[in-house]
Amino acid sequence: MLDLKKPANQQIAMEAFFFGYQAFTAKADEMLAKRGFSRVHQRIVFFIARYPDLSVKELLTVLGVSKQALNAPLRQLIAMNLVHSAAPRE
């Protein structure tokens, strides 16, 4: 096992993590791109599916993005009937 207290080993571990993550996400990114989507679309759909009554404000908080960053992909998903927007229940 690497001694992660040594800077050289920290760099090796970070590099391994980077390439592992890149390999892990490459196919998903390719599939999303074929459909005109990006990771932000995937994250939106994931959290809406997980929490169906999530408000836009809550979605912004969960994703950690601005309204401007969320607007275009969310509108695209709504236009494609992949998600829907509803008034909050009272």
C-alpha positions, -999 to 999 in steps of 0.1 A, spaced: 0 0 0 12 35 -8 24 57 20 2 87 12 21 110 35 49 112 9 42 138 -18 54 116 -46 29 89 -36 2 115 -33 8 125 -70 8 88 -80 -26 83 -62 -41 114 -77 -30 104 -112 -45 70 -108 -77 85 -96 -78 109 -125 -73 82 -151 -97 58 -134 -124 85 -132 -118 93 -169 -122 57 -179 -153 53 -157 -171 83 -173 -159 80 -209 -187 57 -221 -214 76 -203 -202 109 -217 -202 93 -252 -237 80 -248 -250 114 -235 -233 133 -263 -249 111 -290 -283 123 -276 -272 159 -274 -269 158 -236 -241 165 -211 -234 155 -175 -256 183 -162 -286 168 -180 -278 134 -164 -275 150 -130 -308 168 -134 -327 137 -145 -310 117 -117 -321 140 -89 -356 146 -103 -361 108 -105 -347 103 -70 -368 132 -55 -399 137 -77 -412 166 -56 -379 185 -57 -384 223 -63 -362 242 -87 -347 260 -58 -339 227 -41 -325 213 -73 -302 244 -76 -289 237 -41 -284 200 -47 -265 206 -79 -246 236 -67 -252 256 -99 -267 290 -107 -301 296 -122 -284 305 -154 -265 272 -156 -296 252 -149 -320 271 -172 -311 258 -206 -306 221 -199 -337 220 -177 -358 237 -205 -344 212 -230 -354 183 -208 -389 197 -203 -393 204 -241 -384 168 -248 -409 156 -222 -382 139 -202 -391 158 -171 -421 181 -163 -426 212 -142 -456 215 -119 -468 241 -95 -460 233 -59 -487 215 -39 -501 234 -10 
